[in-house]
């Protein structure tokens, strides 16, 4: 009986944690959405400056940001003032401003070299462009990469551990090595919320294996 009560307590405790984590994630998404709206739509320099102050105080060398053609001049001004790089993140077909890196690169031709793109590979391929051509086109403007895998390159809901899908991961790393890319390649694992570690470990092991093979 004591063991049963203990088990029930653990189940209830775990359920409370899951609910609390869902609430926290929901609030975080809401906050990010509001901040993105301020940066993209209003062009509020004071609001954008908050993020540069935060990055400076934390010693961060780069900000991954949502942006728009209207806010880029403000961002460029602050990049020069703070000497902090900014990588503009694309968000796929749903993003009417910068759905893919190509859209962002078009308005970056004459801006400070410390402004570039963060290529989210999942969102990028869903717009129908070729990932390797996109990486090549970004060149020195490529400051950051977010990696995920999809079983169907048109469907965001088919995300899976890296290596199990159709994303050209090997070709991606070959191109990055060829161009002597020095930035970060970050795993963005957005599935299995209640137990993400096995899938994350599998994804990282696959990517490290690819790199080991290329370096071998």
GROMACS elastic network, one bead per residue, 0.5 to 0.9 nm:
[ bonds ]
;  ai    aj funct       b0    kb
    1     4     6  0.50565   500
    1     5     6  0.62757   500
    1     6     6  0.85980   500
    2     5     6  0.51843   500
    2     6     6  0.61672   500
    2     7     6  0.86221   500
    3     6     6  0.50308   500
    3     7     6  0.61268   500
    3     8     6  0.86447   500
    4     7     6  0.50657   500
    4     8     6  0.62057   500
    4     9     6  0.86476   500
    5     8     6  0.50937   500
    5     9     6  0.62074   500
    5    10     6  0.86893   500
    6     9     6  0.51149   500
    6    10     6  0.63018   500
    6    11     6  0.87341   500
    7    10     6  0.51160   500
    7    11     6  0.62579   500
    7    12     6  0.86839   500
    8    11     6  0.50992   500
    8    12     6  0.61883   500
    8    13     6  0.85166   500
    9    12     6  0.51418   500
    9    13     6  0.60091   500
    9    14     6  0.85396   500
   10    14     6  0.60473   500
   10    15     6  0.84863   500
   11    14     6  0.51617   500
   11    15     6  0.61132   500
   11    16     6  0.86112   500
   12    15     6  0.50683   500
   12    16     6  0.61607   500
   12    17     6  0.86563   500
   13    16     6  0.51383   500
   13    17     6  0.63089   500
   13    18     6  0.87600   500
   14    17     6  0.50555   500
   14    18     6  0.62482   500
   14    19     6  0.86913   500
   15    18     6  0.50672   500
   15    19     6  0.62123   500
   15    20     6  0.85359   500
   16    19     6  0.51483   500
   16    20     6  0.60526   500
   16    21     6  0.85335   500
   17    20     6  0.50226   500
   17    21     6  0.60269   500
   17    22     6  0.85486   500
   18    21     6  0.51060   500
   18    22     6  0.61814   500
   18    23     6  0.86750   500
   18   194     6  0.71883   500
   19    22     6  0.51140   500
   19    23     6  0.62906   500
   19    24     6  0.86894   500
   20    23     6  0.51228   500
   20    24     6  0.62091   500
   20    25     6  0.86511   500
   21    24     6  0.50050   500
   21    25     6  0.60857   500
   21    26     6  0.84844   500
   22    25     6  0.51100   500
   22    26     6  0.60659   500
   22    27     6  0.85960   500
   23    26     6  0.50459   500
   23    27     6  0.61584   500
   23    28     6  0.85292   500
   24    27     6  0.51613   500
   24    28     6  0.60807   500
   24    29     6  0.86086   500
   25    28     6  0.50191   500
   25    29     6  0.61222   500
   25    30     6  0.85612   500
   26    29     6  0.51884   500
   26    30     6  0.62291   500
   26    31     6  0.86940   500
   27    30     6  0.50283   500
   27    31     6  0.61643   500
   27    32     6  0.86078   500
   28    31     6  0.50706   500
   28    32     6  0.61198   500
   28    33     6  0.84656   500
   29    32     6  0.51246   500
   29    33     6  0.60154   500
   29    34     6  0.86177   500
   30    33     6  0.50517   500
   30    34     6  0.62422   500
   30    35     6  0.86345   500
   31    34     6  0.51853   500
   31    35     6  0.61603   500
   31    36     6  0.85314   500
   32    35     6  0.50433   500
   32    36     6  0.59744   500
   32    37     6  0.84870   500
   33    36     6  0.50896   500
   33    37     6  0.61588   500
   33    38     6  0.87034   500
   34    37     6  0.50670   500
   34    38     6  0.63347   500
   34    39     6  0.87790   500
   35    38     6  0.51005   500
   35    39     6  0.63040   500
   35    40     6  0.86018   500
   35    47     6  0.80511   500
   35    48     6  0.86060   500
   36    39     6  0.51002   500
   36    40     6  0.58774   500
   36    41     6  0.80900   500
   36    65     6  0.79676   500
   36    66     6  0.59303   500
   36    67     6  0.76266   500
   37    40     6  0.52188   500
   37    41     6  0.54698   500
   37    42     6  0.71382   500
   37    66     6  0.87419   500
   38    41     6  0.57437   500
   38    42     6  0.51826   500
   38    43     6  0.66138   500
   38    44     6  0.64909   500
   38    47     6  0.68759   500
   38    48     6  0.78589   500
   39    42     6  0.61569   500
   39    43     6  0.54310   500
   39    44     6  0.64220   500
   39    45     6  0.81551   500
   39    47     6  0.70499   500
   39    48     6  0.60374   500
   39    65     6  0.87967   500
   39    66     6  0.71703   500
   39    67     6  0.63069   500
   39    68     6  0.78864   500
   39    71     6  0.67386   500
   40    43     6  0.61701   500
   40    44     6  0.87673   500
   40    66     6  0.67401   500
   40    67     6  0.50393   500
   40    68     6  0.51556   500
   40    69     6  0.83607   500
   40    70     6  0.74329   500
   40    71     6  0.63167   500
   40    97     6  0.88104   500
   41    44     6  0.84047   500
   41    67     6  0.86615   500
   41    68     6  0.75894   500
   41    70     6  0.79103   500
   41    71     6  0.80205   500
   42    45     6  0.88460   500
   42    70     6  0.86873   500
   42    71     6  0.81993   500
   43    46     6  0.89462   500
   43    47     6  0.82276   500
   43    48     6  0.78771   500
   43    68     6  0.86323   500
   43    70     6  0.65963   500
   43    71     6  0.51090   500
   43    72     6  0.88164   500
   43    74     6  0.75167   500
   44    47     6  0.52904   500
   44    48     6  0.63254   500
   44    49     6  0.86278   500
   44    71     6  0.81241   500
   44    74     6  0.84785   500
   45    48     6  0.50877   500
   45    49     6  0.59414   500
   45    50     6  0.87334   500
   45    71     6  0.83737   500
   45    74     6  0.63180   500
   45    75     6  0.82072   500
   45    78     6  0.88271   500
   46    49     6  0.50443   500
   46    50     6  0.65652   500
   47    50     6  0.54669   500
   47    51     6  0.75459   500
   48    51     6  0.56930   500
   48    52     6  0.70132   500
   48    71     6  0.89580   500
   48    74     6  0.81095   500
   48    75     6  0.75256   500
   48    78     6  0.85868   500
   49    52     6  0.50675   500
   49    53     6  0.61741   500
   49    54     6  0.85596   500
   49    75     6  0.85508   500
   49    78     6  0.71539   500
   50    53     6  0.51517   500
   50    54     6  0.61844   500
   50    55     6  0.86671   500
   51    55     6  0.60919   500
   51    56     6  0.84820   500
   51    63     6  0.80488   500
   52    55     6  0.50483   500
   52    56     6  0.60124   500
   52    57     6  0.85184   500
   52    63     6  0.78504   500
   52    78     6  0.74222   500
   52    79     6  0.82862   500
   52    82     6  0.71781   500
   52    84     6  0.76021   500
   53    56     6  0.50842   500
   53    57     6  0.61066   500
   53    58     6  0.85719   500
   53    82     6  0.84356   500
   54    57     6  0.52003   500
   54    58     6  0.61999   500
   54    59     6  0.85817   500
   54    60     6  0.84410   500
   55    58     6  0.51243   500
   55    59     6  0.60272   500
   55    61     6  0.73527   500
   55    62     6  0.74964   500
   55    63     6  0.71325   500
   55    84     6  0.80406   500
   56    59     6  0.50497   500
   56    60     6  0.59882   500
   56    61     6  0.77628   500
   56    82     6  0.74680   500
   56    84     6  0.78113   500
   57    60     6  0.77319   500
   60    63     6  0.74480   500
   60    84     6  0.76582   500
   61    83     6  0.80269   500
   61    84     6  0.52829   500
   61    85     6  0.63047   500
   61    86     6  0.87907   500
   62    84     6  0.53832   500
   62    86     6  0.55097   500
   62    87     6  0.72376   500
   62   143     6  0.88146   500
   63    84     6  0.73162   500
   63    85     6  0.63050   500
   63    87     6  0.62135   500
   63    88     6  0.84253   500
   64    85     6  0.86868   500
   64    86     6  0.59220   500
   64    88     6  0.59638   500
   64    89     6  0.63609   500
   64   117     6  0.84528   500
   64   118     6  0.69260   500
   64   144     6  0.81946   500
   65    86     6  0.67650   500
   65    87     6  0.61597   500
   65    88     6  0.50316   500
   65    89     6  0.57925   500
   65   118     6  0.85377   500
   66    87     6  0.85736   500
   66    88     6  0.57210   500
   66    89     6  0.57439   500
   66    90     6  0.75440   500
   66    91     6  0.88433   500
   66    98     6  0.86378   500
   67    70     6  0.80694   500
   67    71     6  0.61551   500
   67    72     6  0.66787   500
   67    75     6  0.84349   500
   67    88     6  0.63689   500
   67    89     6  0.79667   500
   67    97     6  0.81706   500
   67    98     6  0.80848   500
   67   104     6  0.88453   500
   68    71     6  0.52984   500
   68    72     6  0.62168   500
   68    97     6  0.63626   500
   68    98     6  0.74923   500
   68   104     6  0.82665   500
   69    72     6  0.53715   500
   69    73     6  0.78416   500
   69    97     6  0.82418   500
   69   104     6  0.82733   500
   69   107     6  0.66666   500
   69   108     6  0.88736   500
   70    73     6  0.69445   500
   70    74     6  0.81351   500
   71    74     6  0.53256   500
   71    75     6  0.61955   500
   71    76     6  0.86163   500
   72    76     6  0.59192   500
   72    77     6  0.85027   500
   72   107     6  0.85454   500
   72   108     6  0.84024   500
   72   111     6  0.83463   500
   73    76     6  0.50400   500
   73    77     6  0.62102   500
   73    78     6  0.87417   500
   73   111     6  0.81835   500
   74    77     6  0.51218   500
   74    78     6  0.63726   500
   74    79     6  0.86207   500
   75    78     6  0.51505   500
   75    79     6  0.60212   500
   75    80     6  0.86673   500
   75    86     6  0.79623   500
   75   115     6  0.85216   500
   76    80     6  0.63120   500
   76    81     6  0.85982   500
   76    86     6  0.86654   500
   76   111     6  0.69144   500
   76   112     6  0.64469   500
   76   114     6  0.84556   500
   76   115     6  0.72721   500
   77    80     6  0.53749   500
   77    81     6  0.62886   500
   77    82     6  0.87967   500
   78    82     6  0.59040   500
   78    83     6  0.78225   500
   78    84     6  0.80721   500
   79    82     6  0.53699   500
   79    83     6  0.52189   500
   79    84     6  0.52892   500
   79    85     6  0.61803   500
   79    86     6  0.72556   500
   79   112     6  0.80295   500
   79   114     6  0.71827   500
   79   115     6  0.77194   500
   80    83     6  0.52381   500
   80    84     6  0.75418   500
   80    85     6  0.88986   500
   80   112     6  0.78936   500
   80   114     6  0.84585   500
   81    84     6  0.82326   500
   82    85     6  0.87209   500
   83   114     6  0.80711   500
   84   114     6  0.74171   500
   84   115     6  0.89641   500
   85   113     6  0.85598   500
   85   115     6  0.57606   500
   85   116     6  0.79220   500
   85   143     6  0.84645   500
   86   114     6  0.65379   500
   86   116     6  0.63343   500
   86   117     6  0.77447   500
   86   118     6  0.87715   500
   86   143     6  0.81554   500
   87   114     6  0.83452   500
   87   115     6  0.59688   500
   87   118     6  0.50104   500
   87   119     6  0.86865   500
   87   141     6  0.84170   500
   87   142     6  0.78854   500
   87   143     6  0.59872   500
   87   144     6  0.67400   500
   88    98     6  0.86349   500
   88   101     6  0.82117   500
   88   104     6  0.73998   500
   88   115     6  0.76891   500
   88   116     6  0.61866   500
   88   118     6  0.54460   500
   88   119     6  0.82036   500
   88   143     6  0.89512   500
   89    98     6  0.79446   500
   89    99     6  0.89889   500
   89   100     6  0.84318   500
   89   101     6  0.77307   500
   89   104     6  0.87555   500
   89   117     6  0.61076   500
   89   119     6  0.63418   500
   89   120     6  0.68341   500
   89   144     6  0.88665   500
   90    95     6  0.73335   500
   90    97     6  0.85752   500
   90    98     6  0.53990   500
   90    99     6  0.53065   500
   90   100     6  0.51481   500
   90   101     6  0.60359   500
   90   103     6  0.86881   500
   90   104     6  0.78861   500
   90   117     6  0.79460   500
   90   118     6  0.71209   500
   90   119     6  0.66115   500
   90   120     6  0.63761   500
   90   123     6  0.68824   500
   90   124     6  0.72030   500
   91    94     6  0.67379   500
   91    95     6  0.53006   500
   91    96     6  0.88084   500
   91    97     6  0.89708   500
   91    98     6  0.69159   500
   91    99     6  0.52767   500
   91   100     6  0.68525   500
   91   120     6  0.73411   500
   91   122     6  0.87682   500
   91   123     6  0.53933   500
   91   124     6  0.74865   500
   92    95     6  0.55481   500
   92    96     6  0.84839   500
   92    98     6  0.76764   500
   92   100     6  0.59355   500
   92   120     6  0.85146   500
   92   122     6  0.78733   500
   92   124     6  0.57793   500
   92   125     6  0.79765   500
   92   126     6  0.61733   500
   92   127     6  0.58647   500
   93    96     6  0.70757   500
   93    98     6  0.87657   500
   93    99     6  0.52875   500
   93   100     6  0.79328   500
   93   123     6  0.74572   500
   93   124     6  0.85125   500
   93   126     6  0.68248   500
   93   127     6  0.55177   500
   94    99     6  0.68746   500
   95    98     6  0.58729   500
   95   100     6  0.83985   500
   96    99     6  0.61143   500
   97   100     6  0.89282   500
   97   103     6  0.76694   500
   97   104     6  0.82177   500
   98   101     6  0.67901   500
   98   102     6  0.79800   500
   98   103     6  0.52772   500
   98   104     6  0.55866   500
   99   102     6  0.83334   500
   99   103     6  0.67714   500
   99   104     6  0.83138   500
   99   123     6  0.75186   500
   99   124     6  0.72605   500
   99   127     6  0.69632   500
  100   103     6  0.57000   500
  100   104     6  0.70812   500
  100   119     6  0.78505   500
  100   120     6  0.83693   500
  100   123     6  0.71361   500
  100   124     6  0.51235   500
  100   125     6  0.82898   500
  100   126     6  0.88635   500
  100   127     6  0.67567   500
  100   129     6  0.80771   500
  100   134     6  0.87308   500
  101   104     6  0.51222   500
  101   105     6  0.60296   500
  101   106     6  0.86734   500
  101   117     6  0.64363   500
  101   118     6  0.77184   500
  101   119     6  0.63611   500
  101   120     6  0.85711   500
  101   124     6  0.71877   500
  101   134     6  0.70799   500
  101   135     6  0.87432   500
  101   138     6  0.75536   500
  102   105     6  0.50531   500
  102   106     6  0.63108   500
  102   129     6  0.88995   500
  102   134     6  0.70046   500
  102   137     6  0.78636   500
  102   138     6  0.78110   500
  103   106     6  0.55176   500
  103   107     6  0.73898   500
  104   107     6  0.57324   500
  104   108     6  0.65520   500
  104   116     6  0.84132   500
  104   117     6  0.73234   500
  105   109     6  0.66057   500
  105   116     6  0.76314   500
  105   117     6  0.75244   500
  105   137     6  0.86427   500
  105   138     6  0.71385   500
  105   141     6  0.80143   500
  106   109     6  0.62636   500
  107   110     6  0.77161   500
  107   111     6  0.81239   500
  108   111     6  0.52676   500
  108   112     6  0.81499   500
  108   113     6  0.88347   500
  108   115     6  0.76449   500
  108   116     6  0.74436   500
  108   141     6  0.87386   500
  109   112     6  0.88109   500
  110   113     6  0.84378   500
  111   114     6  0.83064   500
  111   115     6  0.69756   500
  112   115     6  0.57930   500
  112   116     6  0.87411   500
  113   116     6  0.71259   500
  113   140     6  0.81937   500
  113   141     6  0.71443   500
  114   141     6  0.79570   500
  114   143     6  0.86669   500
  115   141     6  0.69811   500
  115   143     6  0.82341   500
  116   138     6  0.80960   500
  116   140     6  0.79153   500
  116   142     6  0.57754   500
  116   143     6  0.59045   500
  116   144     6  0.85376   500
  117   138     6  0.74688   500
  117   141     6  0.59951   500
  117   142     6  0.52507   500
  117   143     6  0.58128   500
  117   144     6  0.67422   500
  117   145     6  0.84222   500
  118   141     6  0.88183   500
  118   142     6  0.64572   500
  118   143     6  0.58865   500
  118   145     6  0.52667   500
  118   146     6  0.71169   500
  119   122     6  0.87452   500
  119   123     6  0.83040   500
  119   124     6  0.70549   500
  119   134     6  0.85392   500
  119   135     6  0.78315   500
  119   138     6  0.89776   500
  119   142     6  0.74001   500
  119   143     6  0.83055   500
  119   144     6  0.64040   500
  119   146     6  0.61512   500
  119   147     6  0.84247   500
  120   123     6  0.55475   500
  120   124     6  0.59721   500
  120   125     6  0.87681   500
  120   144     6  0.85999   500
  120   145     6  0.59033   500
  120   147     6  0.63254   500
  120   148     6  0.79535   500
  120   188     6  0.87101   500
  121   125     6  0.62076   500
  121   126     6  0.86111   500
  121   131     6  0.68768   500
  121   145     6  0.73045   500
  121   146     6  0.62545   500
  121   147     6  0.56402   500
  121   148     6  0.66101   500
  121   149     6  0.81048   500
  121   167     6  0.81842   500
  122   125     6  0.56389   500
  122   126     6  0.64227   500
  122   146     6  0.81728   500
  122   147     6  0.70264   500
  122   148     6  0.58267   500
  122   149     6  0.66046   500
  122   150     6  0.69788   500
  122   153     6  0.73852   500
  122   154     6  0.87952   500
  122   156     6  0.72639   500
  122   159     6  0.84860   500
  122   167     6  0.80445   500
  123   126     6  0.52964   500
  123   127     6  0.69118   500
  123   154     6  0.89388   500
  123   156     6  0.76809   500
  124   127     6  0.56607   500
  124   128     6  0.74335   500
  124   129     6  0.67593   500
  124   130     6  0.81235   500
  124   131     6  0.68668   500
  124   134     6  0.83893   500
  125   128     6  0.53286   500
  125   129     6  0.55881   500
  125   130     6  0.64178   500
  125   131     6  0.61040   500
  125   153     6  0.60567   500
  125   154     6  0.70400   500
  125   167     6  0.83955   500
  126   129     6  0.75940   500
  126   152     6  0.89229   500
  126   153     6  0.57101   500
  126   155     6  0.68061   500
  126   156     6  0.75226   500
  127   154     6  0.75025   500
  128   131     6  0.89668   500
  128   153     6  0.84004   500
  128   154     6  0.75580   500
  129   132     6  0.89765   500
  129   133     6  0.78873   500
  129   134     6  0.72461   500
  130   133     6  0.53906   500
  130   134     6  0.61381   500
  130   135     6  0.88143   500
  131   134     6  0.50044   500
  131   135     6  0.62808   500
  131   136     6  0.86516   500
  131   167     6  0.86898   500
  131   168     6  0.78307   500
  131   172     6  0.75209   500
  132   135     6  0.51310   500
  132   136     6  0.61736   500
  132   137     6  0.85228   500
  132   168     6  0.82391   500
  132   171     6  0.71396   500
  132   172     6  0.60312   500
  132   175     6  0.69448   500
  133   136     6  0.50321   500
  133   137     6  0.60023   500
  133   138     6  0.86028   500
  134   137     6  0.50367   500
  134   138     6  0.61887   500
  134   139     6  0.88296   500
  135   138     6  0.52201   500
  135   139     6  0.65990   500
  135   142     6  0.72236   500
  135   172     6  0.79739   500
  135   175     6  0.76346   500
  135   176     6  0.78053   500
  136   139     6  0.54259   500
  136   142     6  0.89383   500
  136   175     6  0.74481   500
  136   176     6  0.85308   500
  136   179     6  0.80298   500
  137   140     6  0.89194   500
  137   141     6  0.87416   500
  137   142     6  0.88849   500
  138   141     6  0.52012   500
  138   142     6  0.52749   500
  139   142     6  0.57304   500
  139   179     6  0.76233   500
  139   181     6  0.87283   500
  140   143     6  0.75535   500
  140   179     6  0.89577   500
  140   181     6  0.84424   500
  142   145     6  0.78470   500
  142   181     6  0.81350   500
  142   183     6  0.78641   500
  143   181     6  0.86051   500
  143   182     6  0.82537   500
  143   183     6  0.56655   500
  143   184     6  0.74887   500
  144   183     6  0.56459   500
  144   184     6  0.52928   500
  144   185     6  0.64102   500
  144   186     6  0.79145   500
  145   183     6  0.78279   500
  145   184     6  0.62607   500
  145   186     6  0.60897   500
  145   187     6  0.85342   500
  146   184     6  0.84326   500
  146   185     6  0.60972   500
  146   187     6  0.58877   500
  146   188     6  0.57946   500
  147   162     6  0.80324   500
  147   169     6  0.87358   500
  147   185     6  0.68694   500
  147   186     6  0.59240   500
  147   188     6  0.55679   500
  147   189     6  0.80604   500
  148   159     6  0.70844   500
  148   160     6  0.76388   500
  148   161     6  0.74784   500
  148   162     6  0.60750   500
  148   167     6  0.79991   500
  148   186     6  0.89109   500
  148   187     6  0.63574   500
  148   188     6  0.56308   500
  148   189     6  0.63335   500
  148   190     6  0.82947   500
  148   203     6  0.86146   500
  149   152     6  0.89026   500
  149   153     6  0.83293   500
  149   158     6  0.83018   500
  149   159     6  0.55845   500
  149   160     6  0.56300   500
  149   161     6  0.62645   500
  149   163     6  0.69550   500
  149   164     6  0.72527   500
  149   165     6  0.54648   500
  149   166     6  0.68909   500
  149   167     6  0.54622   500
  149   168     6  0.87915   500
  149   169     6  0.83572   500
  149   189     6  0.87730   500
  149   203     6  0.89018   500
  150   153     6  0.55648   500
  150   154     6  0.82269   500
  150   155     6  0.73216   500
  150   156     6  0.69659   500
  150   157     6  0.79752   500
  150   158     6  0.52439   500
  150   160     6  0.57651   500
  150   161     6  0.82464   500
  150   162     6  0.80256   500
  150   164     6  0.79354   500
  150   166     6  0.59443   500
  150   167     6  0.62405   500
  151   154     6  0.88497   500
  151   155     6  0.80305   500
  151   157     6  0.89988   500
  151   158     6  0.53857   500
  151   159     6  0.63922   500
  151   160     6  0.67666   500
  151   164     6  0.71656   500
  151   166     6  0.52527   500
  151   167     6  0.76846   500
  152   155     6  0.54100   500
  152   156     6  0.78237   500
  152   157     6  0.85429   500
  152   158     6  0.59913   500
  152   159     6  0.80861   500
  152   165     6  0.73574   500
  152   166     6  0.66444   500
  152   167     6  0.86797   500
  153   156     6  0.75612   500
  153   158     6  0.81590   500
  153   165     6  0.85005   500
  153   166     6  0.66639   500
  153   167     6  0.70820   500
  154   158     6  0.87489   500
  155   158     6  0.57716   500
  155   159     6  0.80581   500
  156   159     6  0.61584   500
  158   165     6  0.85231   500
  159   162     6  0.86335   500
  159   165     6  0.77294   500
  159   189     6  0.84422   500
  159   190     6  0.77681   500
  159   191     6  0.70714   500
  160   163     6  0.81984   500
  160   164     6  0.63225   500
  160   165     6  0.64000   500
  160   189     6  0.83944   500
  160   190     6  0.89296   500
  160   191     6  0.74146   500
  160   199     6  0.79904   500
  160   203     6  0.89385   500
  161   164     6  0.57187   500
  161   165     6  0.73988   500
  161   189     6  0.77557   500
  161   191     6  0.87058   500
  161   199     6  0.53993   500
  161   200     6  0.69568   500
  161   201     6  0.88825   500
  161   202     6  0.66125   500
  161   203     6  0.52519   500
  161   204     6  0.89927   500
  162   165     6  0.66476   500
  162   167     6  0.80244   500
  162   169     6  0.80233   500
  162   187     6  0.86712   500
  162   189     6  0.88166   500
  162   199     6  0.81889   500
  162   200     6  0.82912   500
  162   202     6  0.73110   500
  162   204     6  0.76179   500
  162   206     6  0.68319   500
  162   207     6  0.75211   500
  163   166     6  0.78034   500
  163   167     6  0.76650   500
  163   168     6  0.88450   500
  163   169     6  0.73150   500
  163   202     6  0.83924   500
  163   203     6  0.66649   500
  163   206     6  0.62045   500
  163   207     6  0.78296   500
  164   167     6  0.86058   500
  164   203     6  0.87061   500
  165   168     6  0.87070   500
  166   169     6  0.84548   500
  167   170     6  0.87034   500
  167   172     6  0.88306   500
  168   171     6  0.54286   500
  168   172     6  0.60726   500
  168   173     6  0.88366   500
  169   173     6  0.63237   500
  169   174     6  0.86171   500
  169   207     6  0.77319   500
  169   210     6  0.81700   500
  170   173     6  0.53432   500
  170   174     6  0.62107   500
  170   175     6  0.87286   500
  170   207     6  0.83274   500
  170   210     6  0.63207   500
  170   211     6  0.83971   500
  170   214     6  0.87756   500
  171   175     6  0.62035   500
  171   176     6  0.86314   500
  172   175     6  0.52692   500
  172   176     6  0.62491   500
  172   177     6  0.86531   500
  173   177     6  0.60208   500
  173   178     6  0.84210   500
  173   207     6  0.86855   500
  173   210     6  0.76796   500
  173   211     6  0.71426   500
  173   214     6  0.82335   500
  174   177     6  0.51841   500
  174   178     6  0.61053   500
  174   179     6  0.87316   500
  174   211     6  0.86545   500
  174   214     6  0.72907   500
  175   179     6  0.62231   500
  175   180     6  0.84941   500
  175   181     6  0.86740   500
  176   179     6  0.52588   500
  176   180     6  0.60561   500
  176   181     6  0.52039   500
  176   182     6  0.85756   500
  177   181     6  0.61915   500
  177   182     6  0.89982   500
  177   214     6  0.85233   500
  178   181     6  0.77999   500
  181   184     6  0.86244   500
  187   200     6  0.78294   500
  187   203     6  0.77967   500
  187   204     6  0.74473   500
  188   200     6  0.88642   500
  189   192     6  0.83840   500
  189   193     6  0.89677   500
  189   196     6  0.76275   500
  189   199     6  0.79900   500
  189   200     6  0.66042   500
  189   203     6  0.86458   500
  190   193     6  0.70683   500
  190   196     6  0.82736   500
  191   194     6  0.86344   500
  191   195     6  0.87678   500
  191   196     6  0.67978   500
  191   199     6  0.84934   500
  192   195     6  0.54294   500
  192   197     6  0.85070   500
  192   199     6  0.77271   500
  193   196     6  0.55299   500
  195   198     6  0.72147   500
  195   199     6  0.83018   500
  196   199     6  0.56286   500
  196   200     6  0.60905   500
  196   201     6  0.86542   500
  197   201     6  0.59378   500
  197   202     6  0.84564   500
  198   201     6  0.51651   500
  198   202     6  0.61616   500
  198   203     6  0.86023   500
  199   202     6  0.50381   500
  199   203     6  0.60608   500
  199   204     6  0.85914   500
  200   203     6  0.50494   500
  200   204     6  0.61215   500
  200   205     6  0.84380   500
  201   204     6  0.52263   500
  201   205     6  0.59679   500
  201   206     6  0.85162   500
  202   205     6  0.51320   500
  202   206     6  0.61718   500
  202   207     6  0.87510   500
  203   206     6  0.52072   500
  203   207     6  0.63473   500
  203   208     6  0.86490   500
  204   207     6  0.51457   500
  204   208     6  0.60299   500
  204   209     6  0.83882   500
  205   208     6  0.51412   500
  205   209     6  0.60050   500
  205   210     6  0.86379   500
  206   209     6  0.50060   500
  206   210     6  0.62682   500
  206   211     6  0.87351   500
  207   210     6  0.50555   500
  207   211     6  0.62928   500
  207   212     6  0.85909   500
  208   211     6  0.50521   500
  208   212     6  0.60432   500
  208   213     6  0.85253   500
  209   212     6  0.50067   500
  209   213     6  0.61301   500
  209   214     6  0.86435   500
  210   213     6  0.51288   500
  210   214     6  0.62857   500
  210   215     6  0.86416   500
  211   214     6  0.50763   500
  211   215     6  0.60587   500
  211   216     6  0.83665   500
  212   215     6  0.51047   500
  212   216     6  0.58242   500
  213   216     6  0.50729   500
